[in-house]
Amino acid sequence: MKRRVFAVIRKEFIHIARDFRSLIIILVMPVLMIALYGYGITLDMRCIRFAVVDLSRTPQSRALIASFTGNGFFREVAGDYTPDDAPSLFRQRRIQMMLVIPRDFAASLATQAETTVQVLVDATDANVGTYIHTYTEQVLQGYASSLSGAVQPILRLEPRLLYNPDRKSTHFFVPGLIAVLLMLVSALLTSITITRERESGTMEQILVSPIRPVEIVIGKVIPYITIGFADGALILASARILFGTPVHGSLLLLALLGTVYVFVALSFGLLVSTVARTQVIAMFMTVMLTILPTFLLSGFLFPVASMPTVLQYLSRIIPATYFLVIIRGVMLKGVGIAELWLPIVSLCAIGTFILSVAVMRFRISLE
């Protein structure tokens, strides 16, 4: 049995080395996608365009405007505006926010009376509107705390941000991208293995050989587990170099659990290859069945707890749902097996089930 399995493994490595498309998938696509999605998918907002209506025209009002323009989040659109210009500026998408400072701004600050500054926000995109509102409150709080002689509140909130003190959304999204890319690349590689044998006519040669279906599956999975492990290391290194994504946990633990996840993805690709008849159909099915569920239902973009109940149950059969908990926990929080045993067991169970179905499907297709 060992000789037959090693023969299949050697054959797969030789074919991958000679197949230009496989080399592109293995080496080029992960780096391009981690760069593209890493820079494209972000919640960090910069250069928020805003207009100022300064009815006070005092040193205090100019100091308030400077606190907005000096933090890197806001960019003032110069002009002599009035509050009536807001609808036109918003419709033309020239600004995303308007700051209206009242005439009695300086006098109110001097008497320590309640001072109101109006902020008009374009909330067409609810998320963008929420972030602008949050940033504005932070700037106003910083300005208020800098005023000399201001009355100190009785209760003062002192927040501490753990695990991501710089609040970089890339630190949250990049580990999720690693999960997406590992699933896509690994499943793509194995989804075309069986269909390639059918299209090239070598399946008949396999059928007349003494090798058994289980040995064929093992011989085809092992090379891609090795390649998937190397690909995962390449993706992680790219994420570290391009985005400075931290790894607070054990690299060895992350490597072991990443190998388990790659095994699940490869098993899924083998299952697809037993169903599809051509490589084009296999690749199309793999992309549709990995990208969309992983992006939308695994917790990559939206929290699973906020989804409808039906979708929450559906997310439990998606391998990336569990690996996202693992990779984000290890990379961002430095957690260990004691905190991750449940997603690890779930991932192993899903992989074993998918591989068993793939072996049975492959045996039926041979018969």
C-alpha positions as CSV (number, residue, x, y, z in Angstrom):
1,M,0.0,0.0,0.0
2,K,2.8,2.4,0.9
3,R,4.5,2.0,-2.5
4,R,1.2,2.7,-4.3
5,V,0.4,5.8,-2.2
6,F,4.0,7.2,-2.6
7,A,3.6,6.7,-6.4
8,V,0.5,8.8,-6.4
9,I,2.1,11.4,-4.2
10,R,5.2,11.6,-6.5
11,K,2.9,11.8,-9.6
12,E,1.0,14.8,-8.1
13,F,4.1,16.7,-7.2
14,I,5.5,16.2,-10.7
15,H,2.2,17.4,-12.3
16,I,2.0,20.5,-10.0
17,A,5.6,21.4,-11.0
18,R,4.7,21.1,-14.7
19,D,1.3,22.8,-14.4
20,F,1.6,26.5,-14.9
21,R,-2.0,27.1,-13.7
22,S,-1.4,25.3,-10.4
23,L,1.8,27.3,-9.8
24,I,-0.2,30.5,-10.4
25,I,-2.8,29.5,-7.9
26,I,-0.2,28.4,-5.3
27,L,2.3,31.3,-5.5
28,V,0.8,34.3,-7.1
29,M,-2.9,34.4,-6.3
30,P,-2.6,34.3,-2.5
31,V,-0.2,37.3,-2.4
32,L,-2.3,39.3,-4.8
33,M,-5.5,38.6,-3.0
34,I,-4.2,39.4,0.5
35,A,-2.9,42.7,-0.8
36,L,-6.0,43.5,-2.8
37,Y,-8.5,42.6,-0.1
38,G,-6.3,43.7,2.8
39,Y,-6.1,47.3,1.4
40,G,-9.7,47.3,0.0
41,I,-11.6,45.9,3.0
42,T,-11.2,48.3,5.8
43,L,-13.3,50.3,8.3
44,D,-10.7,52.9,9.0
45,M,-11.8,56.2,7.5
46,R,-9.4,59.0,6.6
47,C,-9.8,62.4,4.9
48,I,-13.4,62.9,5.8
49,R,-14.4,66.0,3.8
50,F,-16.2,68.6,5.9
51,A,-17.2,72.2,5.6
52,V,-17.2,74.8,8.4
53,V,-19.7,77.5,9.1
54,D,-18.0,79.7,11.7
55,L,-20.5,82.2,12.9
56,S,-18.4,83.0,15.9
57,R,-15.1,83.9,14.2
58,T,-13.1,83.9,17.5
59,P,-9.9,82.3,18.6
60,Q,-11.9,79.7,20.4
61,S,-13.8,78.7,17.3
62,R,-10.6,78.6,15.2
63,A,-9.0,76.3,17.9
64,L,-12.0,74.0,17.5
65,I,-11.6,73.9,13.7
66,A,-7.9,73.2,14.2
67,S,-8.7,70.2,16.4
68,F,-10.6,68.7,13.5
69,T,-8.1,69.4,10.7
70,G,-5.1,68.4,12.8
71,N,-6.0,64.8,13.6
72,G,-5.7,63.2,10.1
73,F,-9.3,62.0,10.0
74,F,-10.9,65.2,8.6
75,R,-10.1,67.4,5.6
76,E,-11.7,70.8,5.4
77,V,-13.2,71.9,2.2
78,A,-12.5,75.6,2.1
79,G,-15.2,78.1,1.3
80,D,-17.5,80.7,2.7
81,Y,-20.6,78.6,3.5
82,T,-23.9,79.1,5.3
83,P,-26.1,76.4,6.8
84,D,-28.4,76.7,3.7
85,D,-25.5,75.4,1.5
86,A,-25.5,72.0,3.3
87,P,-28.1,70.2,1.1
88,S,-26.4,71.3,-2.1
89,L,-22.9,70.2,-0.9
90,F,-24.2,66.8,0.3
91,R,-26.1,66.1,-3.0
92,Q,-22.9,67.0,-5.0
93,R,-20.9,64.7,-2.7
94,R,-18.4,67.5,-2.0
95,I,-18.6,67.0,1.8
96,Q,-19.6,64.3,4.2
97,M,-20.1,66.6,7.2
98,M,-20.8,70.2,8.0
99,L,-19.7,71.8,11.3
100,V,-21.8,74.8,12.4
101,I,-20.3,76.9,15.2
102,P,-22.8,79.4,16.8
103,R,-22.2,83.1,17.3
104,D,-22.2,82.9,21.1
105,F,-19.7,80.0,21.1
106,A,-16.9,82.0,22.8
107,A,-19.2,83.7,25.3
108,S,-20.7,80.4,26.3
109,L,-17.3,78.9,26.9
110,A,-16.3,81.9,29.0
111,T,-19.4,81.5,31.3
112,Q,-19.1,77.7,31.3
113,A,-22.7,77.5,30.1
114,E,-23.9,74.6,28.0
115,T,-22.5,75.1,24.5
116,T,-24.0,73.5,21.4
117,V,-22.1,72.9,18.2
118,Q,-24.2,71.6,15.3
119,V,-22.8,68.7,13.2
120,L,-24.6,67.8,10.0
121,V,-23.6,64.3,8.7
122,D,-24.4,62.6,5.4
123,A,-25.8,59.2,6.7
124,T,-26.7,57.8,3.3
125,D,-24.3,55.0,4.3
126,A,-25.4,54.2,7.9
127,N,-22.0,52.8,8.8
128,V,-20.1,55.8,7.5
129,G,-22.5,58.1,9.3
130,T,-21.9,56.2,12.5
131,Y,-18.1,56.4,12.2
132,I,-18.2,60.1,11.4
133,H,-20.4,60.8,14.4
134,T,-18.0,58.7,16.6
135,Y,-14.9,60.6,15.4
136,T,-16.6,63.9,15.9
137,E,-17.5,63.1,19.5
138,Q,-13.9,62.2,20.2
139,V,-12.6,65.4,18.8
140,L,-15.1,67.5,20.7
141,Q,-14.3,65.7,23.9
142,G,-10.6,66.2,23.4
143,Y,-11.2,69.9,22.7
144,A,-13.4,70.3,25.9
145,S,-10.8,68.6,28.1
146,S,-8.1,71.0,26.8
147,L,-9.9,74.1,27.9
148,S,-8.3,75.7,30.9
149,G,-10.6,76.2,33.8
150,A,-13.2,73.7,32.6
151,V,-15.2,72.0,35.3
152,Q,-14.1,68.4,35.8
153,P,-16.9,65.9,35.9
154,I,-17.6,63.8,39.0
155,L,-17.4,60.6,37.1
156,R,-14.7,60.2,34.4
157,L,-14.5,57.2,32.0
158,E,-11.0,55.9,31.4
159,P,-11.2,53.3,28.6
160,R,-8.5,50.8,27.8
161,L,-8.5,49.1,24.4
162,L,-7.1,45.5,24.6
163,Y,-5.7,43.4,21.8
164,N,-6.0,46.2,19.2
165,P,-5.2,49.5,20.9
166,D,-4.6,51.3,17.6
167,R,-8.0,50.2,16.5
168,K,-6.8,49.1,13.1
169,S,-9.5,47.2,11.2
170,T,-6.9,45.4,9.2
171,H,-5.8,43.5,12.3
172,F,-9.3,42.1,12.5
173,F,-9.9,41.5,8.7
174,V,-6.5,40.2,7.7
175,P,-6.7,37.0,9.8
176,G,-10.1,36.5,8.3
177,L,-8.6,36.9,4.8
178,I,-6.1,34.2,5.6
179,A,-9.0,31.8,6.4
180,V,-10.8,32.8,3.1
181,L,-7.7,32.4,1.0
182,L,-6.6,29.1,2.5
183,M,-10.1,27.6,1.9
184,L,-10.2,28.9,-1.7
185,V,-6.7,28.0,-2.8
186,S,-6.7,24.5,-1.1
187,A,-10.2,23.6,-2.4
188,L,-9.3,24.9,-5.9
189,L,-6.2,22.8,-6.1
190,T,-7.9,19.5,-5.2
191,S,-11.2,20.2,-7.0
192,I,-9.5,19.8,-10.3
193,T,-7.5,16.7,-9.5
194,I,-10.1,14.0,-10.3
195,T,-11.6,16.0,-13.2
196,R,-8.2,16.5,-14.7
197,E,-7.7,12.8,-14.7
198,R,-11.0,12.4,-16.5
199,E,-10.2,15.1,-19.1
200,S,-6.7,13.9,-19.8
201,G,-7.8,10.3,-20.2
202,T,-5.5,9.0,-17.4
203,M,-8.5,7.8,-15.3
204,E,-8.7,4.7,-17.4
205,Q,-5.0,3.9,-16.5
206,I,-5.8,4.3,-12.8
207,L,-8.9,2.0,-13.1
208,V,-6.8,-0.9,-14.5
209,S,-4.1,-0.5,-11.8
210,P,-4.3,-2.4,-8.5
211,I,-4.5,0.8,-6.5
212,R,-7.6,1.3,-4.4
213,P,-9.9,4.4,-4.1
214,V,-8.7,5.2,-0.6
215,E,-5.1,5.0,-1.6
216,I,-5.8,7.4,-4.5
217,V,-7.5,9.9,-2.2
218,I,-4.7,9.7,0.3
219,G,-2.0,10.1,-2.4
220,K,-3.7,13.1,-3.8
221,V,-4.4,14.8,-0.4
222,I,-1.0,14.5,1.2
223,P,0.9,16.6,-1.4
224,Y,-1.7,19.4,-1.2
225,I,-1.6,19.4,2.6
226,T,2.1,20.1,2.3
227,I,1.5,22.8,-0.3
228,G,-1.3,24.3,1.7
229,F,0.9,24.5,4.7
230,A,3.6,26.3,2.7
231,D,0.9,28.6,1.2
232,G,-0.4,29.4,4.6
233,A,3.1,30.4,5.7
234,L,3.4,32.6,2.6
235,I,0.0,34.3,3.2
236,L,0.9,34.9,6.9
237,A,4.3,36.3,6.0
238,S,2.7,38.6,3.4
239,A,0.1,39.8,6.0
240,R,2.9,40.5,8.4
241,I,5.0,42.4,5.9
242,L,2.2,44.4,4.2
243,F,0.0,45.2,7.2
244,G,2.0,44.5,10.3
245,T,-0.6,42.0,11.6
246,P,0.5,40.8,15.0
247,V,0.8,37.2,16.1
248,H,0.5,37.1,19.9
249,G,0.0,33.4,20.2
250,S,2.0,30.3,19.4
251,L,3.1,30.0,15.8
252,L,3.4,26.2,16.3
253,L,-0.2,26.0,17.4
254,L,-1.3,28.2,14.6
255,A,0.6,26.0,12.1
256,L,-1.0,22.8,13.5
257,L,-4.5,24.2,13.5
258,G,-4.0,25.7,10.0
259,T,-3.0,22.3,8.7
260,V,-6.2,20.9,10.1
261,Y,-8.1,23.6,8.3
262,V,-6.2,23.0,5.1
263,F,-7.2,19.3,5.4
264,V,-10.8,20.3,5.6
265,A,-10.5,22.5,2.6
266,L,-8.7,19.8,0.6
267,S,-11.4,17.3,1.5
268,F,-14.1,19.7,0.3
269,G,-12.2,20.1,-3.0
270,L,-12.0,16.4,-3.5
271,L,-15.7,16.1,-2.9
272,V,-16.3,18.7,-5.6
273,S,-14.0,16.9,-8.0
274,T,-16.1,13.7,-7.6
275,V,-19.2,15.6,-8.6
276,A,-18.0,17.9,-11.4
277,R,-17.2,16.5,-14.8
278,T,-14.8,19.2,-16.1
279,Q,-12.2,21.4,-14.5
280,V,-14.1,24.5,-15.4
281,I,-17.2,23.3,-13.6
282,A,-15.1,22.2,-10.7
283,M,-13.4,25.6,-10.3
284,F,-16.8,27.4,-10.7
285,M,-18.4,25.2,-8.0
286,T,-15.5,25.7,-5.7
287,V,-15.5,29.5,-5.9
288,M,-19.3,29.7,-5.5
289,L,-19.3,27.2,-2.5
290,T,-16.3,28.7,-0.7
291,I,-16.1,32.5,-1.3
292,L,-19.8,33.4,-0.8
293,P,-20.5,31.4,2.4
294,T,-17.1,32.3,3.9
295,F,-17.5,36.0,3.3
296,L,-21.2,36.3,4.3
297,L,-22.0,33.5,6.8
298,S,-18.8,32.7,8.7
299,G,-18.4,35.9,10.7
300,F,-15.8,37.4,8.5
301,L,-17.8,40.5,7.7
302,F,-20.8,40.3,10.0
303,P,-21.0,38.8,13.5
304,V,-22.8,35.5,13.5
305,A,-24.8,36.4,16.6
306,S,-26.4,39.3,14.7
307,M,-27.7,37.1,11.8
308,P,-31.2,35.6,11.7
309,T,-31.5,32.3,13.5
310,V,-31.7,30.2,10.3
311,L,-28.4,31.7,9.1
312,Q,-26.8,31.1,12.5
313,Y,-27.6,27.4,12.2
314,L,-26.3,27.4,8.6
315,S,-23.0,29.0,9.6
316,R,-22.3,26.0,11.9
317,I,-21.6,23.8,8.9
318,I,-19.1,26.3,7.3
319,P,-15.5,25.4,8.3
320,A,-14.3,29.0,8.2
321,T,-16.7,29.8,11.0
322,Y,-14.6,27.8,13.4
323,F,-11.2,28.6,11.9
324,L,-12.0,32.4,12.2
325,V,-12.4,31.9,15.9
326,I,-9.1,30.0,16.0
327,I,-6.9,32.3,14.0
328,R,-8.2,35.5,15.4
329,G,-7.9,34.1,18.9
330,V,-4.3,32.9,18.4
331,M,-3.1,35.9,16.4
332,L,-4.8,38.8,18.3
333,K,-5.4,37.4,21.8
334,G,-2.7,34.7,22.2
335,V,-5.2,32.1,23.3
336,G,-4.4,28.4,23.5
337,I,-6.0,25.0,23.1
338,A,-7.9,25.3,26.4
339,E,-10.0,28.1,25.0
340,L,-10.2,26.7,21.4
341,W,-11.0,23.0,22.0
342,L,-14.7,23.3,20.8
343,P,-13.9,24.9,17.4
344,I,-11.0,22.5,17.0
345,V,-13.2,19.4,17.6
346,S,-15.9,20.9,15.3
347,L,-13.4,21.5,12.5
348,C,-12.0,17.9,12.8
349,A,-15.5,16.5,12.7
350,I,-16.5,18.4,9.6
351,G,-13.2,17.5,7.8
352,T,-13.7,13.8,8.6
353,F,-17.2,13.8,7.4
354,I,-16.4,15.6,4.1
355,L,-13.5,13.3,3.4
356,S,-15.6,10.2,4.1
357,V,-18.2,11.4,1.7
358,A,-15.6,12.2,-0.9
359,V,-14.1,8.7,-0.6
360,M,-17.5,7.1,-1.0
361,R,-18.4,9.3,-4.0
362,F,-15.0,8.4,-5.6
363,R,-15.6,4.7,-5.1
364,I,-19.0,5.0,-6.7
365,S,-17.6,6.9,-9.6
366,L,-14.9,4.3,-10.2
367,E,-17.5,1.5,-10.2
